[in-house]
Amino acid sequence: MESSGTEEQASESVDSAGVTIKTNESAEPVPTDDSKGEADSAVTADAGSEEAAVVPGRSRVREAEDSISELTQLLDNARRLSAELETDENDDVRSCSAAMDKVLRDEIEVSDVCLADDPEEDLRLRFVAAITLCEDEAITMISATGEEAAEFESSTNEIDLADYAHELAFLPDLTDSALTVLDYASKNVVCTAHTESQRAKLVEMLKKQEGIRIASGNALPPPAYGAICDIDVQGHTPIKQRARRVPLKHLKKLYELLKGLLKAGLIAFSKSPWASPIVIVLKKNGVDIRLCIDYKMVNAITVLMEYAMPLVDDLLTELESYLWFCWLDAASGFWAVMMTRRAREISAFVCALGHFEWLRMPFGLKNAPVIYQRIIDNALWGYVQPWGGWAAHTERVRRAEAASVIQRSQQAETTNQLTQPSPSSTSKFEADHRASAESDPLQDLVNGPDGDMFTNGEPDESALTPVFKRRSFVDDICFGGATFDECLDTLSRLLARFAECRISISFTKSIFVQPAVDFLSHEISSSGIRANPAKMAAIAELPFPKSKKGMQAFLGALNYYNRFIQNMVVYGAVLYQLKDDDFGQGGDLTAAKVAFAELKKRVADTPILRHFDAAREVHVMLFANEWALSSMLLQPHEEKLHPVRFCGRVLKEN
C-alpha cells in the first residue's frame, strides 16, 4: 500500500482474516480538525528536512499506557531519535513514524533498520511509533459484508488448537522478573510422610546441587553442553511471510512479551530472509490472549529428524516395586539448546514491532521434542560425550561465554562513542551493522565441529551413567525406589549427572522423594496408577460434538486413557463409524448419543489400576460381539481381583 503523493487517498486492503482494512494515507501525516490544538501522538517529518516535528499525544494514546510518566518518557525518546536520524537521499525513513510506517503496512516487508543501538530501546521506540500510527491512521474495520466492524480480531482466534498446537510456538511471559528464593520447606520438597531424619537428608542433598536448580519458572537455563538445534530445509527458498495486523488493544501485551524475551537473551533483532508471522489466540475466558508464532509453513519443509520417542505405556510400567517417587521437570528445557546460525535465520518471526530470531530453541519447531528427548536420553544412559570429554568441553564453553561478554561490553562502549555528536559521517545504522557483523565466540563454538556431540562426539566415559534403567518423556522424568534412601541415592546421582551435562531442573515444579507424583497426567503411587481426576472431569463435561472432527478429538482424548475405561471399544465403535453427513440435517445420531453418554459416565468412574506384578497370578476376562473385542487384565490383591489394565479392539469386515 503506497501513498499517492500530495492528494489524500482512501485505500482498502483485505487482511488474512477476510476483513477489509480501510486507511487514510498521505505522503505526510496531517492532523485532523478535531486533533488540531489537542494532543496528537503522530511523529511527523518533512521529507526535505532532517529535523522532525513532534506533536503531543492525544488522551486516547496516553490511556493505552499504564502510567502517564512511562508514555511521556517513551515519546521523549521518539522525539530525540527523530531529530538525530540521518539518512541518504534515497532513504524514505525520515523519522520514527516513517520507520514504523514500513512496519505496520502489510504490503511492505518489515524494516530491518535499527531505530536505536540498544535492542530494548529499539523495541520501545517501535512500540511508541506503532501506537502513534494506529491512532493517526484512524483505522476502520470493514467486514466481508461491507458493514463496519466494532473490533478487529485475527481469524486465528477460531483455530482448533487440538490440530494446530504443534505448529505454534507460544511466546512465554517473561514480564515478571522477580527472583524466587529456593524454599526447602515447600510441599514439593517435604511432606507429612517424611521423618525428621529423612527431611534433613533430602534438604542437605538438594543444597549440594543448587547450581542446576532454577527457582523461577520463567528463568532462562544456561546452555546445555554439546547440544544444538539445527533446521534442515534442503535448500528451500526462504519463506518470508508478512506481518499480520495486531489489534491496538493487544499491542502493549506484545511489546511486554518481546521486551522480556530480549532481556532474557532468548531472541534478537534479525535480518533473516525468513519470517513466520505472529498469531493471536484467545484463552478460554475470551479476554486474555496468547501470542504465538505460526511455524506451519516452516515445519512443512523441515526434514524430520529420525529418533525413537518413548511410548507412554512403556513409561508407566515396572513401577510395582517403588514406594517412593521423584518427578523432575527440566526447567524450560528447550531454551537450554543453542541455535545454529541456519536455525536462527529459519526460525525468525515477524510482527508489528519488528523482525526477530531465536537464540535458543523455541517450542513449535518440528524437531524440537526429538532434539531434547535425545539430550535427556544421552544424559541418563551415557552414549556420547563432547570431543575431549565433558571437562574439556566445559572449559571451552566457559571461555567462549566469557569472550562473548567482553565483546558485547566493548561493542556497547564503541556504540556509545559513535552515537555522541561528532563531525564523523558514520550513522547509527552503519555502527549497528558493524557491530552485528562481528563474530560471536559462543555462536562460533555452536557452529563449529565441537558444538554438536551427536555428530562429532566420542563414546561417553562418564562414571555417572547409566543413572537408572528408565527413559523419560522429553522433559518429564519419573523414577522411584523401594526405600527412601534408595530413591534419594538415585536422585543424587541424577542431579550430579545433570550438572555434568549442564541440564537444569525447575525447583518449584519438581517433586522430590514423596509417596505419590503426577507423571504424564497420571497419578503414580505404590497403590497403582490413576488417571488425572481433573483431566477426566474435563472430558466428562464435554458436550456432544457438532462435527466428525469434534468427535475425533473426543475419541483421541479417550484413547490416551483407554487403559482405564472398561469396554471402551464396545461403545466407541459406533462413534468411530460416524461420517460428516451424519452430523447434518437428516442424520441419525441416536445410537451415537447413547454411546457418548455411556463413555462419559465410565470416564467419570475410572478405577485405580494396580501395578503389574510378574510374581502374582494373572487373570484375563474376555468379551466379544460382532463389532468389538474387549478384555480385562486382573491380579489378586488383598484376596480380591483388581484390574491392571483394560484392552480392546474394534473389528472390521476385512
C-alpha positions as CSV (number, residue, x, y, z in Angstrom):
1,M,0.0,0.0,0.0
2,E,1.7,3.2,-1.1
3,S,0.7,6.8,-0.6
4,S,-0.5,8.7,-3.7
5,G,1.7,11.7,-3.1
6,T,0.2,15.1,-2.4
7,E,-3.5,14.1,-2.6
8,E,-5.0,12.3,0.4
9,Q,-6.3,9.0,-0.8
10,A,-8.5,6.3,0.9
11,S,-7.4,2.8,0.2
12,E,-8.5,-0.6,1.2
13,S,-6.8,-3.9,1.7
14,V,-8.1,-7.4,2.6
15,D,-6.4,-8.9,5.7
16,S,-5.8,-12.6,6.0
17,A,-8.8,-12.9,8.3
18,G,-11.1,-11.8,5.5
19,V,-11.5,-8.3,7.0
20,T,-11.1,-5.2,4.8
21,I,-8.9,-2.6,6.4
22,K,-9.7,1.0,5.3
23,T,-7.0,3.5,6.0
24,N,-6.5,7.2,5.2
25,E,-3.0,7.7,3.9
26,S,-1.0,10.6,2.6
27,A,2.7,11.4,1.9
28,E,2.7,13.4,5.1
29,P,0.5,12.7,8.2
30,V,-1.9,15.6,8.5
31,P,-3.7,16.3,11.8
32,T,-7.5,16.2,11.6
33,D,-9.6,19.2,12.5
34,D,-10.6,17.5,15.8
35,S,-7.0,16.9,16.7
36,K,-5.7,20.4,16.0
37,G,-4.8,22.1,19.2
38,E,-5.4,18.8,21.1
39,A,-2.9,16.1,21.9
40,D,-1.8,14.2,18.8
41,S,0.7,11.4,19.0
42,A,1.8,11.4,15.4
43,V,5.5,11.8,14.9
44,T,5.8,13.6,11.6
45,A,8.6,14.7,9.4
46,D,9.2,16.9,6.4
47,A,10.7,14.9,3.5
48,G,13.1,17.8,2.8
49,S,14.3,18.3,6.3
50,E,16.4,16.4,8.8
51,E,14.5,17.8,11.7
52,A,11.2,16.2,12.7
53,A,8.3,17.9,14.4
54,V,6.6,16.0,17.2
55,V,3.1,16.9,18.3
56,P,2.0,15.8,21.8
57,G,-0.2,12.7,22.1
58,R,-3.9,12.5,22.4
59,S,-5.6,11.4,25.6
60,R,-6.6,8.1,24.0
61,V,-2.9,7.3,23.4
62,R,-2.0,8.2,26.9
63,E,-4.7,5.9,28.2
64,A,-3.1,3.0,26.3
65,E,-0.2,3.2,28.8
66,D,-0.4,2.1,32.4
67,S,1.1,5.4,33.5
68,I,1.4,8.8,32.0
69,S,5.0,9.1,33.1
70,E,6.0,6.0,31.2
71,L,4.4,7.2,28.0
72,T,5.9,10.6,28.3
73,Q,9.4,9.1,28.6
74,L,8.8,6.9,25.5
75,L,7.6,9.9,23.5
76,D,10.6,11.9,24.6
77,N,12.8,9.1,23.3
78,A,11.0,9.1,20.0
79,R,11.3,12.9,19.7
80,R,15.1,12.7,20.4
81,L,15.6,10.0,17.9
82,S,13.6,11.8,15.2
83,A,15.9,14.8,15.5
84,E,19.0,12.7,15.3
85,L,18.2,10.3,12.5
86,E,20.5,10.7,9.4
87,T,19.5,9.1,6.1
88,D,20.7,9.0,2.5
89,E,18.8,10.9,-0.3
90,N,17.1,7.7,-1.4
91,D,16.1,6.6,2.1
92,D,12.5,7.3,2.8
93,V,13.0,6.7,6.6
94,R,12.8,10.3,7.9
95,S,11.6,9.7,11.4
96,C,10.4,7.1,13.9
97,S,6.9,7.5,12.5
98,A,8.2,6.8,8.9
99,A,10.1,3.8,10.0
100,M,7.1,2.3,11.7
101,D,5.0,3.2,8.6
102,K,7.0,0.4,6.9
103,V,6.5,-2.0,9.8
104,L,2.7,-1.6,10.1
105,R,1.7,-1.9,6.4
106,D,1.1,-5.5,5.2
107,E,2.2,-4.7,1.7
108,I,5.7,-3.6,2.7
109,E,8.2,-6.0,4.3
110,V,9.1,-5.3,7.9
111,S,12.1,-3.0,8.0
112,D,15.3,-4.4,9.5
113,V,16.7,-0.9,10.0
114,C,17.5,-0.3,13.7
115,L,15.9,2.7,15.4
116,A,18.4,2.5,18.3
117,D,21.6,0.6,19.1
118,D,20.2,-0.9,22.3
119,P,17.7,-3.7,21.4
120,E,15.3,-2.8,24.3
121,E,15.4,0.9,23.3
122,D,14.8,-0.1,19.7
123,L,11.7,-2.1,20.7
124,R,10.4,0.7,22.9
125,L,10.6,3.2,20.0
126,R,8.9,0.8,17.7
127,F,6.1,0.3,20.2
128,V,5.6,4.1,20.5
129,A,5.6,4.5,16.8
130,A,3.1,1.7,16.4
131,I,0.7,3.3,18.9
132,T,1.2,6.6,17.1
133,L,0.4,5.3,13.6
134,C,-2.5,3.2,14.7
135,E,-4.1,6.4,16.2
136,D,-3.0,8.7,13.4
137,E,-4.3,6.4,10.5
138,A,-7.8,6.2,12.1
139,I,-8.1,2.5,11.0
140,T,-11.7,1.4,10.3
141,M,-12.6,-2.2,10.1
142,I,-15.0,-3.3,7.4
143,S,-16.4,-6.8,7.5
144,A,-16.8,-9.1,4.4
145,T,-20.4,-8.0,4.1
146,G,-19.4,-4.3,3.9
147,E,-20.5,-3.4,7.4
148,E,-18.2,-1.5,9.7
149,A,-16.9,-3.8,12.4
150,A,-16.5,-2.6,16.0
151,E,-13.3,-4.5,16.6
152,F,-10.6,-6.4,14.7
153,E,-9.6,-9.8,15.8
154,S,-7.4,-12.2,13.9
155,S,-9.1,-15.3,12.4
156,T,-6.6,-17.3,14.4
157,N,-8.9,-16.9,17.4
158,E,-11.0,-19.6,15.8
159,I,-8.1,-22.0,15.3
160,D,-8.7,-25.6,16.6
161,L,-5.7,-25.8,18.8
162,A,-6.0,-29.6,19.1
163,D,-4.9,-29.8,15.5
164,Y,-2.7,-26.8,15.4
165,A,-0.8,-26.8,18.7
166,H,2.4,-28.5,17.3
167,E,2.7,-25.7,14.7
168,L,2.6,-22.9,17.2
169,A,5.4,-21.5,19.3
170,F,3.8,-19.7,22.3
171,L,5.7,-16.6,23.3
172,P,6.4,-17.1,27.1
173,D,5.5,-14.4,29.5
174,L,8.8,-13.1,30.9
175,T,7.5,-9.8,32.1
176,D,7.8,-10.7,35.8
177,S,11.5,-10.6,36.6
178,A,11.1,-11.0,40.3
179,L,13.6,-13.5,41.7
180,T,12.3,-16.6,43.5
181,V,14.2,-18.0,46.5
182,L,14.6,-21.7,46.9
183,D,12.1,-22.8,49.5
184,Y,13.2,-26.1,51.1
185,A,10.0,-26.2,53.3
186,S,7.7,-26.2,50.3
187,K,5.3,-29.1,49.8
188,N,7.1,-30.4,46.8
189,V,10.2,-31.0,49.0
190,V,8.8,-32.1,52.3
191,C,5.6,-33.9,53.3
192,T,4.0,-35.5,56.3
193,A,5.3,-38.9,55.2
194,H,8.9,-37.8,55.9
195,T,10.6,-38.3,59.2
196,E,12.8,-35.5,60.6
197,S,15.8,-37.5,59.6
198,Q,14.6,-38.1,56.1
199,R,13.7,-34.4,55.7
200,A,17.2,-33.3,56.8
201,K,19.0,-35.7,54.4
202,L,16.8,-34.6,51.5
203,V,17.4,-30.9,52.1
204,E,21.2,-31.5,52.6
205,M,21.4,-33.4,49.3
206,L,19.4,-30.8,47.4
207,K,21.6,-27.9,48.6
208,K,24.7,-29.6,47.1
209,Q,23.3,-29.1,43.6
210,E,21.9,-25.6,43.8
211,G,23.8,-24.7,40.6
212,I,21.5,-26.6,38.3
213,R,18.2,-25.8,40.0
214,I,16.2,-22.9,38.8
215,A,13.7,-21.3,41.2
216,S,11.6,-19.3,38.9
217,G,9.5,-21.0,36.2
218,N,10.4,-18.2,33.8
219,A,14.2,-18.2,34.4
220,L,16.5,-18.9,31.5
221,P,18.6,-22.0,31.9
222,P,22.3,-21.9,30.8
223,P,23.0,-23.7,27.5
224,A,23.3,-27.5,27.7
225,Y,26.7,-28.9,26.8
226,G,27.3,-30.4,23.4
227,A,23.7,-30.0,22.1
228,I,22.5,-27.7,19.4
229,C,19.3,-27.2,17.3
230,D,19.7,-27.1,13.5
231,I,16.9,-26.9,10.9
232,D,17.4,-28.6,7.5
233,V,15.1,-27.4,4.8
234,Q,17.1,-28.9,1.9
235,G,18.0,-25.6,0.4
236,H,14.4,-24.4,0.1
237,T,13.9,-20.8,-0.9
238,P,13.4,-18.6,2.2
239,I,9.8,-18.1,3.2
240,K,9.1,-14.6,4.3
241,Q,5.5,-14.0,5.3
242,R,4.1,-10.6,6.0
243,A,3.3,-9.4,9.5
244,R,-0.3,-9.8,10.5
245,R,-2.0,-6.8,12.0
246,V,-2.3,-6.7,15.8
247,P,-5.3,-5.0,17.3
248,L,-4.3,-1.9,19.2
249,K,-5.7,-3.3,22.5
250,H,-3.2,-6.2,22.2
251,L,-0.2,-4.2,21.1
252,K,1.1,-3.5,24.6
253,K,1.0,-7.1,25.6
254,L,3.1,-8.0,22.5
255,Y,5.5,-5.2,23.5
256,E,5.9,-6.6,27.0
257,L,6.4,-10.2,25.9
258,L,9.1,-9.2,23.3
259,K,10.8,-7.0,25.9
260,G,11.0,-9.9,28.3
261,L,12.4,-12.2,25.6
262,L,15.1,-9.6,24.6
263,K,16.1,-9.0,28.2
264,A,16.4,-12.8,28.8
265,G,18.6,-13.3,25.8
266,L,16.1,-15.6,24.1
267,I,15.7,-13.5,20.9
268,A,17.4,-10.8,19.0
269,F,16.5,-8.5,16.1
270,S,17.0,-10.2,12.8
271,K,18.0,-9.5,9.2
272,S,17.0,-13.1,8.1
273,P,15.3,-13.6,4.7
274,W,12.9,-15.9,6.6
275,A,9.9,-14.7,8.6
276,S,7.0,-16.5,10.2
277,P,4.0,-14.4,11.4
278,I,2.7,-14.0,14.9
279,V,-0.9,-15.0,15.5
280,I,-3.3,-14.2,18.4
281,V,-5.2,-16.9,20.2
282,L,-7.8,-16.1,22.8
283,K,-7.7,-18.0,26.1
284,K,-10.8,-19.9,27.3
285,N,-12.1,-16.9,29.3
286,G,-12.4,-15.0,26.0
287,V,-10.4,-12.0,27.3
288,D,-6.8,-12.9,27.8
289,I,-4.6,-13.8,24.9
290,R,-1.7,-15.9,24.0
291,L,0.7,-14.7,21.3
292,C,2.1,-17.5,19.1
293,I,4.4,-17.9,16.1
294,D,2.8,-19.8,13.2
295,Y,5.6,-22.2,12.0
296,K,3.2,-24.3,9.9
297,M,5.0,-23.4,6.6
298,V,8.5,-23.8,8.0
299,N,7.6,-27.2,9.6
300,A,6.1,-28.4,6.3
301,I,9.5,-28.2,4.6
302,T,11.7,-29.2,7.5
303,V,13.4,-32.6,7.2
304,L,12.1,-34.8,10.0
305,M,14.8,-36.0,12.5
306,E,14.5,-39.8,12.9
307,Y,14.6,-40.8,16.5
308,A,12.6,-43.3,18.5
309,M,10.4,-41.5,21.0
310,P,9.3,-43.4,24.1
311,L,5.8,-44.8,24.4
312,V,3.7,-43.6,27.4
313,D,2.6,-47.1,28.1
314,D,6.2,-48.2,28.5
315,L,6.9,-45.4,30.9
316,L,4.0,-46.4,33.2
317,T,5.3,-50.0,33.6
318,E,7.8,-51.6,36.1
319,L,6.7,-49.3,38.9
320,E,5.4,-52.0,41.2
321,S,8.4,-52.2,43.5
322,Y,8.5,-48.5,44.3
323,L,7.3,-47.0,47.5
324,W,8.9,-43.5,47.0
325,F,8.9,-41.5,43.8
326,C,10.5,-38.4,42.2
327,W,9.3,-36.4,39.3
328,L,11.6,-33.8,37.8
329,D,10.7,-31.1,35.3
330,A,13.6,-29.9,33.2
331,A,13.5,-26.1,33.6
332,S,12.3,-24.6,30.3
333,G,14.3,-27.4,28.7
334,F,14.0,-26.3,25.1
335,W,15.6,-22.9,25.9
336,A,18.8,-24.7,27.1
337,V,19.5,-25.7,23.5
338,M,21.6,-23.2,21.4
339,M,20.5,-22.5,17.8
340,T,22.9,-22.7,14.9
341,R,23.1,-19.7,12.6
342,R,21.0,-21.5,10.0
343,A,18.3,-22.4,12.6
344,R,18.3,-18.8,13.9
345,E,17.6,-17.5,10.4
346,I,14.9,-20.1,9.6
347,S,13.1,-19.6,12.9
348,A,12.9,-15.8,12.5
349,F,9.4,-14.3,13.1
350,V,7.8,-11.0,12.2
351,C,5.2,-8.8,13.9
352,A,4.1,-5.2,14.1
353,L,7.1,-4.3,16.3
354,G,9.9,-5.8,14.2
355,H,11.7,-8.8,12.9
356,F,13.3,-11.2,15.4
357,E,15.1,-14.5,15.6
358,W,15.6,-17.1,18.3
359,L,18.9,-17.5,20.0
360,R,17.6,-20.6,21.9
361,M,15.4,-23.4,20.7
362,P,11.7,-22.4,20.9
363,F,8.6,-24.5,21.2
364,G,6.7,-25.2,18.0
365,L,9.5,-26.3,15.7
366,K,9.0,-29.7,14.1
367,N,12.1,-31.4,15.6
368,A,12.3,-29.6,19.0
369,P,10.8,-32.5,21.1
370,V,13.0,-35.1,19.4
371,I,16.2,-33.0,19.9
372,Y,15.5,-32.6,23.6
373,Q,14.5,-36.2,24.0
374,R,17.9,-37.3,22.6
375,I,19.7,-34.9,25.0
376,I,17.9,-36.4,28.1
377,D,18.4,-40.0,26.9
378,N,22.1,-39.4,26.5
379,A,22.3,-37.8,29.9
380,L,20.6,-40.8,31.6
381,W,22.3,-43.5,29.7
382,G,25.7,-42.0,28.6
383,Y,26.1,-42.8,24.9
384,V,28.3,-40.0,23.7
385,Q,30.2,-37.0,25.1
386,P,31.7,-33.9,23.5
387,W,35.1,-34.3,21.9
388,G,37.8,-34.4,24.6
389,G,35.4,-35.2,27.4
390,W,32.9,-33.3,29.5
391,A,35.5,-31.3,31.5
392,A,37.4,-30.1,28.3
393,H,34.1,-29.1,26.7
394,T,33.0,-27.3,29.8
395,E,36.2,-25.2,29.7
396,R,35.7,-24.4,26.0
397,V,32.2,-23.2,26.7
398,R,33.3,-21.2,29.7
399,R,36.0,-19.4,27.7
400,A,33.5,-18.7,24.8
401,E,30.9,-17.3,27.2
402,A,33.5,-15.0,28.9
403,A,34.7,-13.8,25.5
404,S,31.1,-13.1,24.4
405,V,30.5,-11.0,27.5
406,I,33.7,-9.0,26.9
407,Q,32.8,-8.5,23.2
408,R,29.3,-7.2,24.0
409,S,30.8,-4.8,26.5
410,Q,33.3,-3.5,24.0
411,Q,30.6,-3.1,21.4
412,A,28.4,-1.1,23.8
413,E,31.3,1.2,24.6
414,T,32.0,1.7,20.8
415,T,28.4,2.3,20.1
416,N,28.2,5.0,22.8
417,Q,31.2,6.7,21.3
418,L,29.9,6.6,17.8
419,T,26.5,8.0,18.8
420,Q,27.9,11.1,20.5
421,P,27.7,14.3,18.5
422,S,30.8,14.5,16.2
423,P,31.7,15.6,12.7
424,S,32.0,12.0,11.6
425,S,29.7,10.9,8.8
426,T,29.2,7.4,10.4
427,S,25.5,7.0,11.1
428,K,23.8,4.9,13.8
429,F,22.7,2.4,11.2
430,E,26.3,1.9,10.0
431,A,27.5,1.4,13.6
432,D,24.9,-1.2,14.2
433,H,25.8,-3.1,11.0
434,R,29.4,-3.1,12.0
435,A,28.7,-4.5,15.5
436,S,26.4,-7.2,14.2
437,A,28.9,-8.3,11.6
438,E,31.5,-9.2,14.3
439,S,31.6,-12.9,15.1
440,D,30.3,-14.1,18.5
441,P,32.7,-16.6,20.2
442,L,29.8,-18.6,21.7
443,Q,28.0,-18.8,18.4
444,D,31.2,-19.8,16.7
445,L,31.5,-22.7,19.1
446,V,27.9,-23.8,18.4
447,N,28.5,-23.7,14.7
448,G,32.0,-25.3,14.9
449,P,32.9,-29.0,14.9
450,D,32.8,-29.1,18.7
451,G,29.3,-27.8,19.0
452,D,27.3,-31.0,18.4
453,M,28.5,-34.1,20.3
454,F,26.0,-36.3,18.4
455,T,27.8,-35.5,15.2
456,N,31.4,-35.1,16.2
457,G,31.5,-36.6,19.7
458,E,33.1,-39.7,21.2
459,P,31.9,-42.6,23.4
460,D,30.9,-41.3,26.9
461,E,33.4,-42.3,29.6
462,S,31.5,-40.7,32.5
463,A,31.4,-42.8,35.7
464,L,27.9,-41.4,36.5
465,T,26.0,-43.4,33.8
466,P,23.7,-45.1,33.5
467,V,21.7,-43.3,36.1
468,F,18.8,-45.7,36.1
469,K,17.2,-48.1,33.6
470,R,14.3,-46.0,32.6
471,R,13.6,-43.4,29.9
472,S,11.9,-40.1,30.3
473,F,9.3,-38.3,28.1
474,V,11.1,-35.2,26.8
475,D,11.4,-33.0,29.9
476,D,9.3,-35.2,32.3
477,I,11.5,-37.5,34.3
478,C,10.0,-40.0,36.7
479,F,11.7,-42.7,38.8
480,G,11.5,-44.2,42.3
481,G,12.9,-46.5,44.9
482,A,11.8,-49.3,47.2
483,T,13.1,-47.3,50.2
484,F,13.5,-43.6,50.9
485,D,17.3,-43.9,50.9
486,E,17.3,-45.8,47.5
487,C,15.2,-43.1,45.9
488,L,17.3,-40.4,47.4
489,D,20.5,-42.0,46.2
490,T,19.1,-42.2,42.6
491,L,18.1,-38.5,42.8
492,S,21.6,-37.6,44.0
493,R,23.3,-39.4,41.1
494,L,20.8,-37.9,38.6
495,L,21.5,-34.4,39.7
496,A,25.2,-35.0,39.6
497,R,24.9,-36.2,36.0
498,F,22.7,-33.3,35.0
499,A,25.4,-30.9,36.5
500,E,28.0,-32.6,34.3
501,C,25.7,-32.2,31.2
502,R,24.5,-28.7,32.3
503,I,20.9,-29.6,32.3
504,S,18.8,-27.6,34.7
505,I,15.6,-28.6,36.6
506,S,12.8,-26.5,37.9
507,F,12.9,-26.5,41.7
508,T,9.3,-25.2,42.1
509,K,7.7,-27.7,39.7
510,S,9.6,-30.9,40.6
511,I,8.6,-33.3,43.3
512,F,11.3,-34.8,45.4
513,V,11.1,-38.3,47.1
514,Q,7.4,-38.5,48.0
515,P,4.8,-41.3,48.1
516,A,3.0,-40.1,45.1
517,V,3.7,-37.9,42.0
518,D,1.9,-36.8,38.9
519,F,3.5,-38.1,35.7
520,L,2.2,-37.5,32.2
521,S,-1.3,-36.7,33.5
522,H,-1.3,-39.9,35.6
523,E,-1.1,-40.1,39.4
524,I,1.6,-42.6,40.4
525,S,1.8,-44.2,43.8
526,S,2.6,-47.5,45.4
527,S,-1.1,-48.4,45.3
528,G,-1.2,-48.1,41.5
529,I,-1.9,-45.7,38.6
530,R,-4.8,-43.3,38.4
531,A,-6.0,-41.1,35.6
532,N,-5.6,-37.4,36.5
533,P,-9.0,-36.6,38.0
534,A,-9.0,-33.0,36.7
535,K,-8.4,-34.3,33.1
536,M,-11.1,-36.9,33.4
537,A,-13.6,-34.4,34.8
538,A,-12.9,-32.1,31.9
539,I,-13.6,-34.9,29.4
540,A,-16.8,-35.9,31.2
541,E,-18.2,-32.4,30.9
542,L,-17.7,-32.2,27.1
543,P,-20.9,-31.7,25.1
544,F,-21.8,-33.9,22.2
545,P,-19.7,-32.8,19.2
546,K,-21.2,-31.0,16.3
547,S,-18.9,-32.5,13.6
548,K,-16.9,-35.5,12.8
549,K,-13.7,-33.6,13.6
550,G,-15.0,-32.8,17.0
551,M,-15.9,-36.4,17.6
552,Q,-12.4,-37.5,16.6
553,A,-10.9,-35.0,19.1
554,F,-13.1,-36.6,21.8
555,L,-12.1,-40.1,20.9
556,G,-8.4,-39.0,20.8
557,A,-8.7,-37.8,24.4
558,L,-10.3,-41.1,25.4
559,N,-7.6,-43.1,23.7
560,Y,-4.9,-41.6,25.9
561,Y,-6.7,-43.0,28.9
562,N,-8.0,-46.2,27.2
563,R,-6.4,-48.5,29.8
564,F,-8.7,-47.1,32.5
565,I,-12.0,-47.4,30.5
566,Q,-13.7,-50.8,30.6
567,N,-15.3,-51.8,27.3
568,M,-14.3,-48.5,25.6
569,V,-14.2,-50.1,22.1
570,V,-17.6,-51.7,22.6
571,Y,-19.3,-48.3,23.0
572,G,-16.8,-46.4,20.9
573,A,-17.3,-48.5,17.8
574,V,-20.4,-46.6,16.8
575,L,-18.6,-43.3,17.2
576,Y,-15.7,-44.4,15.1
577,Q,-18.1,-45.2,12.2
578,L,-19.7,-41.7,12.1
579,K,-19.3,-39.7,8.9
580,D,-19.6,-36.0,8.1
581,D,-23.1,-36.5,6.7
582,D,-24.3,-38.0,10.0
583,F,-23.9,-34.6,11.7
584,G,-26.0,-32.8,9.0
585,Q,-29.7,-32.5,8.6
586,G,-31.4,-35.9,8.4
587,G,-28.5,-37.7,10.1
588,D,-29.5,-40.2,12.8
589,L,-27.3,-39.8,15.9
590,T,-29.5,-41.6,18.4
591,A,-27.2,-44.6,18.9
592,A,-24.1,-42.3,18.9
593,K,-25.5,-40.1,21.7
594,V,-26.3,-43.1,23.8
595,A,-22.7,-44.5,23.4
596,F,-21.3,-41.0,24.0
597,A,-23.2,-40.6,27.3
598,E,-22.1,-44.1,28.4
599,L,-18.5,-43.4,27.7
600,K,-18.6,-40.1,29.6
601,K,-20.1,-42.0,32.6
602,R,-17.3,-44.5,32.5
603,V,-14.7,-41.7,32.2
604,A,-16.1,-40.2,35.4
605,D,-15.8,-43.5,37.3
606,T,-12.3,-44.7,36.2
607,P,-10.7,-47.0,38.8
608,I,-7.2,-47.1,40.2
609,L,-5.2,-49.7,38.2
610,R,-2.8,-51.8,40.2
611,H,0.9,-52.1,39.0
612,F,1.5,-55.3,37.1
613,D,3.4,-57.8,39.3
614,A,5.1,-60.7,37.5
615,A,5.2,-62.7,40.7
616,R,1.4,-62.7,41.0
617,E,-1.2,-64.8,39.2
618,V,-2.7,-63.3,36.1
619,H,-6.4,-63.4,35.2
620,V,-7.9,-62.4,31.9
621,M,-11.6,-61.7,31.3
622,L,-12.8,-61.5,27.7
623,F,-15.9,-60.1,26.0
624,A,-16.7,-60.3,22.3
625,N,-19.5,-59.4,20.0
626,E,-19.9,-58.8,16.2
627,W,-18.1,-55.4,16.2
628,A,-15.6,-55.4,19.1
629,L,-13.3,-57.4,21.3
630,S,-12.8,-56.3,24.9
631,S,-10.6,-57.7,27.7
632,M,-9.6,-57.0,31.3
633,L,-6.3,-58.0,32.9
634,L,-6.6,-58.6,36.7
635,Q,-4.3,-59.7,39.6
636,P,-5.1,-60.7,43.2
637,H,-4.5,-58.1,45.8
638,E,-5.8,-58.4,49.4
639,E,-7.8,-61.5,48.5
640,K,-9.6,-59.7,45.6
641,L,-9.1,-59.4,41.9
642,H,-8.1,-55.9,40.9
643,P,-7.9,-54.5,37.4
644,V,-4.4,-53.9,36.0
645,R,-5.5,-52.8,32.5
646,F,-8.4,-52.7,30.1
647,C,-7.9,-53.5,26.4
648,G,-10.0,-53.8,23.3
649,R,-10.1,-53.6,19.6
650,V,-12.8,-52.7,17.0
651,L,-13.5,-55.4,14.5
652,K,-13.6,-54.6,10.8
653,E,-15.2,-56.6,7.9
654,N,-11.9,-57.5,6.3
